[in-house]
Amino acid sequence: MKEALFDQVAAHYDSWYDTELGSVSDQVERHLAQSMFKTPGTKVLEIGCGTGQYTNWLVQEGYEVTAVDISAEMMALAQKKLASLEGNVIKLRPEKHNHPD
């Protein structure tokens, strides 16, 4: 299996949220998500969960989350980040995909 595009940047991906633009984007995206999702407890399928930035937030907000990502490196970081969370069930699944040559 070939390396996924985001495998190369996984280790530094979350640092973007520390920038001014990243912080504003994070706030806007969370606000949009809150306006679209129903009440906490709802099941959410997060496709392209990356390092679990929003997965973590969704679980803390009370949603039951199943998260997938094509990048094994991003999924490893998400699993590490979310290992300490208690509460709603979190299902993390690395998405297996055979990239064309």
TITOR-592014 format. One record per atom (N, C-alpha, C, CB): chain; residue in one letter; x, y, z. Coordinates in steps of 0.05 Angstrom, whole numbers, plus 32768, in hexadecimal, padded with zeros to 4 digits. Glycine has a CB too. Layout:
BEGIN
- cadena; residuo; east; north; up
- A; a; X; Y; Z;
...
END
This chain:
BEGIN
- cadena; residuo; east; north; up
- A; m; 8011; 7FE9; 8000;
- A; m; 8000; 8000; 8000;
- A; m; 8012; 8019; 8000;
- A; m; 7FED; 8000; 8018;
- A; k; 800B; 802C; 7FEF;
- A; k; 801B; 8045; 7FEE;
- A; k; 8014; 8057; 8005;
- A; k; 8015; 8053; 7FD3;
- A; e; 8026; 8069; 800A;
- A; e; 8022; 807D; 801F;
- A; e; 800C; 8090; 8016;
- A; e; 803D; 808D; 8024;
- A; a; 7FFA; 8097; 8029;
- A; a; 7FE5; 80AA; 8024;
- A; a; 7FF0; 80C6; 8024;
- A; a; 7FCE; 80A7; 8038;
- A; l; 7FE3; 80D8; 8016;
- A; l; 7FEC; 80F4; 8014;
- A; l; 7FF2; 8101; 802F;
- A; l; 7FD7; 8104; 8005;
- A; f; 7FE1; 80FE; 8042;
- A; f; 7FE5; 810B; 805C;
- A; f; 7FF7; 80FD; 806F;
- A; f; 7FCA; 810F; 8069;
- A; d; 8001; 80E5; 8068;
- A; d; 8014; 80D7; 8079;
- A; d; 802D; 80E8; 807D;
- A; d; 801C; 80BC; 806C;
- A; q; 8034; 80F7; 8068;
- A; q; 804D; 8107; 8069;
- A; q; 804B; 811F; 807D;
- A; q; 8053; 8111; 804E;
- A; v; 8033; 8129; 8082;
- A; v; 8030; 8141; 8093;
- A; v; 8022; 813B; 80AD;
- A; v; 8020; 8156; 8084;
- A; a; 801D; 8122; 80B2;
- A; a; 800D; 811A; 80CA;
- A; a; 8019; 8125; 80E4;
- A; a; 800A; 80FC; 80CC;
- A; a; 8033; 8122; 80E7;
- A; a; 8040; 8129; 8100;
- A; a; 803D; 8147; 8107;
- A; a; 805E; 8123; 80FF;
- A; h; 803A; 8158; 80F3;
- A; h; 8038; 8175; 80F7;
- A; h; 801D; 8181; 80F1;
- A; h; 804D; 8183; 80E6;
- A; y; 800A; 8170; 80EA;
- A; y; 7FF0; 8179; 80E1;
- A; y; 7FE1; 818A; 80F5;
- A; y; 7FDF; 8161; 80DA;
- A; d; 7FE1; 8182; 810E;
- A; d; 7FD2; 8191; 8122;
- A; d; 7FDE; 81AD; 8128;
- A; d; 7FD1; 8181; 813C;
- A; s; 7FF7; 81B1; 8122;
- A; s; 8003; 81CB; 8127;
- A; s; 7FF6; 81E2; 8117;
- A; s; 8021; 81CB; 8121;
- A; w; 7FE8; 81DB; 8101;
- A; w; 7FDA; 81EF; 80F1;
- A; w; 7FC4; 81FC; 8102;
- A; w; 7FCE; 81E2; 80D8;
- A; y; 7FB8; 81ED; 8114;
- A; y; 7FA2; 81F8; 8124;
- A; y; 7FAD; 820E; 8138;
- A; y; 7F94; 81E2; 8134;
- A; d; 7FC7; 820E; 813C;
- A; d; 7FD3; 8223; 814D;
- A; d; 7FD8; 823D; 813F;
- A; d; 7FED; 8218; 8159;
- A; t; 7FD5; 823D; 8125;
- A; t; 7FD9; 8256; 8116;
- A; t; 7FBF; 8267; 8117;
- A; t; 7FE0; 8250; 80F8;
- A; e; 7FC1; 8280; 8110;
- A; e; 7FA9; 8291; 8111;
- A; e; 7F94; 8287; 80FD;
- A; e; 7FB1; 82AE; 8109;
- A; l; 7F9B; 8281; 80E5;
- A; l; 7F88; 8276; 80D1;
- A; l; 7F7D; 825B; 80DA;
- A; l; 7F96; 8274; 80B6;
- A; g; 7F8E; 824A; 80E4;
- A; g; 7F84; 8230; 80EE;
- A; g; 7F71; 8232; 8105;
- A; g; 7F9C; 821F; 80F6;
- A; s; 7F76; 8245; 8117;
- A; s; 7F64; 8249; 812E;
- A; s; 7F48; 8253; 8125;
- A; s; 7F70; 825D; 8141;
- A; v; 7F49; 8266; 8112;
- A; v; 7F2F; 8271; 8108;
- A; v; 7F20; 825C; 80F8;
- A; v; 7F35; 828A; 80F6;
- A; s; 7F2E; 824D; 80E8;
- A; s; 7F22; 8237; 80D8;
- A; s; 7F15; 8222; 80EA;
- A; s; 7F36; 822A; 80C5;
- A; d; 7F23; 821C; 8100;
- A; d; 7F1A; 8208; 8113;
- A; d; 7EFF; 8212; 8120;
- A; d; 7F2F; 8203; 8129;
- A; q; 7EFE; 822B; 8128;
- A; q; 7EE6; 8236; 8134;
- A; q; 7ECF; 8236; 8120;
- A; q; 7EEC; 8253; 813E;
- A; v; 7ED4; 823E; 8108;
- A; v; 7EBF; 823E; 80F3;
- A; v; 7EB5; 8222; 80EE;
- A; v; 7EC9; 824B; 80D9;
- A; e; 7EC7; 820F; 80EB;
- A; e; 7EBF; 81F4; 80E5;
- A; e; 7EAF; 81E7; 80FC;
- A; e; 7ED7; 81E2; 80DF;
- A; r; 7EB7; 81ED; 8114;
- A; r; 7EA8; 81E3; 812B;
- A; r; 7E8C; 81EF; 812D;
- A; r; 7EB7; 81E8; 8146;
- A; h; 7E8A; 8209; 8127;
- A; h; 7E70; 8216; 8127;
- A; h; 7E5E; 820A; 8111;
- A; h; 7E73; 8235; 8122;
- A; l; 7E69; 8206; 80FA;
- A; l; 7E59; 81F9; 80E4;
- A; l; 7E50; 81DD; 80EB;
- A; l; 7E69; 81F8; 80CA;
- A; a; 7E62; 81CE; 80F7;
- A; a; 7E5B; 81B3; 8100;
- A; a; 7E44; 81B3; 8114;
- A; a; 7E73; 81A4; 810B;
- A; q; 7E46; 81C5; 8128;
- A; q; 7E31; 81C7; 813C;
- A; q; 7E16; 81CE; 8130;
- A; q; 7E38; 81DC; 8151;
- A; s; 7E17; 81DF; 811B;
- A; s; 7DFD; 81E7; 810F;
- A; s; 7DF1; 81D1; 80FD;
- A; s; 7E02; 8200; 80FE;
- A; m; 7E01; 81BE; 80F4;
- A; m; 7DF7; 81A9; 80E3;
- A; m; 7DF0; 8190; 80F2;
- A; m; 7E0C; 81A2; 80CE;
- A; f; 7DFD; 818A; 8108;
- A; f; 7DF8; 8171; 8116;
- A; f; 7DE1; 8174; 8128;
- A; f; 7E11; 8169; 8126;
- A; k; 7DD4; 815D; 812C;
- A; k; 7DBD; 815C; 813F;
- A; k; 7DC8; 815B; 815B;
- A; k; 7DAB; 8144; 8139;
- A; t; 7DB7; 8156; 816E;
- A; t; 7DBF; 8156; 818A;
- A; t; 7DD5; 8142; 8190;
- A; t; 7DA7; 8151; 819C;
- A; p; 7DE5; 8147; 81A4;
- A; p; 7DFA; 8134; 81AD;
- A; p; 7DEE; 8119; 81B1;
- A; p; 7E08; 813E; 81C6;
- A; g; 7DFE; 8104; 81AD;
- A; g; 7DF4; 80E9; 81AE;
- A; g; 7DF0; 80DD; 8193;
- A; g; 7DDB; 80E7; 81BF;
- A; t; 7DEE; 80EF; 817F;
- A; t; 7DEB; 80E7; 8163;
- A; t; 7E04; 80D9; 815A;
- A; t; 7DE4; 80FF; 8152;
- A; k; 7E01; 80C5; 8149;
- A; k; 7E18; 80B8; 813D;
- A; k; 7E23; 80C9; 8126;
- A; k; 7E10; 809B; 8133;
- A; v; 7E3E; 80CB; 8125;
- A; v; 7E4B; 80DA; 8111;
- A; v; 7E60; 80C9; 8103;
- A; v; 7E58; 80F4; 811D;
- A; l; 7E61; 80C8; 80E9;
- A; l; 7E76; 80BB; 80D9;
- A; l; 7E88; 80D1; 80CF;
- A; l; 7E6A; 80AA; 80C2;
- A; e; 7EA0; 80D1; 80D9;
- A; e; 7EB4; 80E6; 80D1;
- A; e; 7EC7; 80D9; 80BD;
- A; e; 7EC3; 80F1; 80E9;
- A; i; 7EC4; 80E1; 80A4;
- A; i; 7ED5; 80D7; 808E;
- A; i; 7EEC; 80EB; 808A;
- A; i; 7EC5; 80D2; 8074;
- A; g; 7F04; 80E1; 808C;
- A; g; 7F1B; 80F3; 808A;
- A; g; 7F21; 8101; 80A5;
- A; g; 7F17; 8109; 8074;
- A; c; 7F22; 80F1; 80BA;
- A; c; 7F24; 80FC; 80D5;
- A; c; 7F40; 8107; 80DB;
- A; c; 7F1D; 80E6; 80E9;
- A; g; 7F53; 8101; 80CA;
- A; g; 7F6E; 810B; 80CF;
- A; g; 7F79; 8103; 80EA;
- A; g; 7F6E; 812A; 80CE;
- A; t; 7F83; 8116; 80FA;
- A; t; 7F8F; 8110; 8114;
- A; t; 7F7A; 810E; 812A;
- A; t; 7FA3; 8124; 811A;
- A; g; 7F61; 8111; 8124;
- A; g; 7F4C; 810F; 8138;
- A; g; 7F45; 812A; 8145;
- A; g; 7F54; 80FC; 814D;
- A; q; 7F4D; 8140; 8139;
- A; q; 7F47; 815A; 8144;
- A; q; 7F29; 815E; 8149;
- A; q; 7F52; 8170; 8131;
- A; y; 7F19; 8158; 8135;
- A; y; 7EFC; 815C; 8138;
- A; y; 7EEF; 8144; 8145;
- A; y; 7EEF; 8162; 811D;
- A; t; 7EFB; 812C; 8142;
- A; t; 7EF1; 8114; 814F;
- A; t; 7EF1; 8118; 816D;
- A; t; 7F02; 80FB; 8147;
- A; n; 7F07; 8122; 8177;
- A; n; 7F0A; 8128; 8193;
- A; n; 7EF4; 813B; 819D;
- A; n; 7F26; 8134; 8199;
- A; w; 7EF0; 8150; 818E;
- A; w; 7EDC; 8164; 8195;
- A; w; 7EC0; 8159; 8194;
- A; w; 7EDE; 817D; 8182;
- A; l; 7EBA; 814A; 817F;
- A; l; 7E9F; 813E; 817C;
- A; l; 7E99; 812B; 8194;
- A; l; 7E9D; 812F; 8162;
- A; v; 7EAC; 811B; 819B;
- A; v; 7EA7; 8109; 81B2;
- A; v; 7EA3; 8118; 81CB;
- A; v; 7EBF; 80F5; 81B5;
- A; q; 7EB3; 812D; 81D0;
- A; q; 7EAF; 813D; 81E8;
- A; q; 7E94; 814C; 81E8;
- A; q; 7EC6; 8152; 81EA;
- A; e; 7E89; 8151; 81D0;
- A; e; 7E6F; 815E; 81CE;
- A; e; 7E58; 814A; 81D1;
- A; e; 7E6D; 816C; 81B3;
- A; g; 7E5F; 8130; 81D2;
- A; g; 7E4A; 811C; 81D8;
- A; g; 7E41; 810B; 81C0;
- A; g; 7E33; 8129; 81E3;
- A; y; 7E4F; 810D; 81A9;
- A; y; 7E48; 80FE; 8192;
- A; y; 7E56; 80E3; 8192;
- A; y; 7E50; 810D; 8178;
- A; e; 7E49; 80CF; 8186;
- A; e; 7E56; 80B5; 8183;
- A; e; 7E63; 80B4; 8167;
- A; e; 7E40; 809D; 8186;
- A; v; 7E7D; 80B2; 8167;
- A; v; 7E8C; 80B6; 814E;
- A; v; 7E9A; 809D; 8144;
- A; v; 7EA1; 80CC; 8153;
- A; t; 7E97; 8098; 812A;
- A; t; 7EA7; 8085; 811C;
- A; t; 7EB8; 8095; 8109;
- A; t; 7E96; 806F; 810C;
- A; a; 7ED3; 8092; 810B;
- A; a; 7EE5; 80A3; 80FB;
- A; a; 7EF7; 8092; 80EA;
- A; a; 7EF6; 80B4; 810E;
- A; v; 7EFB; 809B; 80D1;
- A; v; 7F0C; 808C; 80BE;
- A; v; 7F1E; 80A1; 80B0;
- A; v; 7EFC; 807C; 80A9;
- A; d; 7F35; 8097; 80A7;
- A; d; 7F47; 80A7; 8097;
- A; d; 7F59; 8094; 8087;
- A; d; 7F59; 80B9; 80A9;
- A; i; 7F60; 809D; 806F;
- A; i; 7F70; 808D; 805D;
- A; i; 7F8E; 808C; 8066;
- A; i; 7F6E; 8098; 8041;
- A; s; 7F96; 80A0; 8075;
- A; s; 7FB2; 80A2; 807E;
- A; s; 7FB6; 8093; 8098;
- A; s; 7FBA; 80C0; 8082;
- A; a; 7FC7; 807F; 8096;
- A; a; 7FCE; 806F; 80AE;
- A; a; 7FDC; 8080; 80C3;
- A; a; 7FDF; 8057; 80A6;
- A; e; 7FEC; 8092; 80BA;
- A; e; 7FFA; 80A4; 80CD;
- A; e; 7FE7; 80B6; 80DC;
- A; e; 800F; 80B5; 80BE;
- A; m; 7FD3; 80C1; 80CD;
- A; m; 7FBF; 80D3; 80DA;
- A; m; 7FAE; 80C2; 80ED;
- A; m; 7FAD; 80E0; 80C5;
- A; m; 7FA6; 80AA; 80E6;
- A; m; 7F96; 8099; 80F7;
- A; m; 7FA5; 8092; 8110;
- A; m; 7F8E; 8080; 80E8;
- A; a; 7FBF; 808D; 810E;
- A; a; 7FCF; 8086; 8126;
- A; a; 7FCF; 809D; 8139;
- A; a; 7FEC; 807F; 811E;
- A; l; 7FD2; 80B6; 812F;
- A; l; 7FD1; 80CD; 8141;
- A; l; 7FB5; 80D1; 814D;
- A; l; 7FD9; 80E6; 8131;
- A; a; 7FA0; 80CC; 813D;
- A; a; 7F85; 80CE; 8148;
- A; a; 7F80; 80BA; 815E;
- A; a; 7F70; 80CA; 8131;
- A; q; 7F89; 80A1; 815A;
- A; q; 7F86; 808D; 816E;
- A; q; 7F94; 8094; 8188;
- A; q; 7F90; 8072; 8164;
- A; k; 7FAC; 809F; 8185;
- A; k; 7FBC; 80A7; 819D;
- A; k; 7FAE; 80BE; 81AB;
- A; k; 7FD8; 80B0; 8194;
- A; k; 7FA4; 80D2; 819C;
- A; k; 7F97; 80E9; 81A7;
- A; k; 7F7D; 80E1; 81B5;
- A; k; 7F90; 80FD; 8191;
- A; l; 7F6E; 80CE; 81AA;
- A; l; 7F54; 80C7; 81B5;
- A; l; 7F54; 80B1; 81C9;
- A; l; 7F42; 80C0; 819E;
- A; a; 7F6B; 80A5; 81CE;
- A; a; 7F6D; 808E; 81E0;
- A; a; 7F64; 8094; 81FC;
- A; a; 7F89; 8083; 81E0;
- A; s; 7F68; 80AD; 8205;
- A; s; 7F61; 80B4; 8220;
- A; s; 7F44; 80BE; 8224;
- A; s; 7F74; 80CA; 8229;
- A; l; 7F35; 80C0; 820E;
- A; l; 7F1A; 80CA; 8211;
- A; l; 7F08; 80B4; 821C;
- A; l; 7F0F; 80D3; 81F6;
- A; e; 7EF6; 80BC; 822D;
- A; e; 7EE2; 80A9; 8237;
- A; e; 7EC6; 80B3; 822E;
- A; e; 7EE3; 80A8; 8257;
- A; g; 7EB3; 80A3; 8230;
- A; g; 7E98; 80AB; 8228;
- A; g; 7E8E; 809C; 8210;
- A; g; 7E97; 80C9; 8223;
- A; n; 7E85; 80AB; 81FC;
- A; n; 7E7A; 809F; 81E4;
- A; n; 7E8E; 808D; 81D6;
- A; n; 7E70; 80B5; 81D1;
- A; v; 7E83; 8079; 81C9;
- A; v; 7E94; 8066; 81BB;
- A; v; 7EA1; 8074; 81A3;
- A; v; 7E83; 804E; 81B1;
- A; i; 7EBB; 8070; 81A1;
- A; i; 7EC9; 807B; 818A;
- A; i; 7ED4; 8063; 817B;
- A; i; 7EE1; 808E; 8194;
- A; k; 7ECD; 8062; 8161;
- A; k; 7ED7; 804C; 8150;
- A; k; 7EEA; 8059; 813C;
- A; k; 7EC0; 803C; 8143;
- A; l; 7F03; 8052; 813E;
- A; l; 7F16; 805C; 812B;
- A; l; 7F1E; 8046; 8118;
- A; l; 7F30; 8068; 8139;
- A; r; 7F1C; 804C; 80FE;
- A; r; 7F22; 8038; 80EA;
- A; r; 7F35; 8043; 80D5;
- A; r; 7F08; 802D; 80DD;
- A; p; 7F4D; 8037; 80D3;
- A; p; 7F5E; 8040; 80BD;
- A; p; 7F51; 8035; 80A3;
- A; p; 7F7B; 8035; 80C0;
- A; e; 7F4E; 8047; 8090;
- A; e; 7F42; 8040; 8077;
- A; e; 7F57; 8033; 8065;
- A; e; 7F35; 8058; 8069;
- A; k; 7F53; 801A; 805E;
- A; k; 7F66; 800D; 804C;
- A; k; 7F5E; 8013; 802F;
- A; k; 7F66; 7FEE; 8051;
- A; h; 7F72; 801C; 8021;
- A; h; 7F6D; 8023; 8005;
- A; h; 7F85; 801D; 7FF5;
- A; h; 7F65; 8042; 8003;
- A; n; 7F82; 8010; 7FE0;
- A; n; 7F98; 800A; 7FCE;
- A; n; 7F9A; 8020; 7FB9;
- A; n; 7F95; 7FEE; 7FBF;
- A; h; 7FAF; 8030; 7FBB;
- A; h; 7FB3; 8046; 7FA8;
- A; h; 7FBB; 803B; 7F8D;
- A; h; 7FC7; 805A; 7FB3;
- A; p; 7FB1; 8046; 7F77;
- A; p; 7FBB; 803D; 7F5D;
- A; p; 7FD7; 8046; 7F59;
- A; p; 7FA9; 8049; 7F47;
- A; d; 7FE6; 8035; 7F4B;
- A; d; 8002; 803C; 7F45;
- A; d; 8005; 8052; 7F31;
- A; d; 8011; 8024; 7F3A;
END
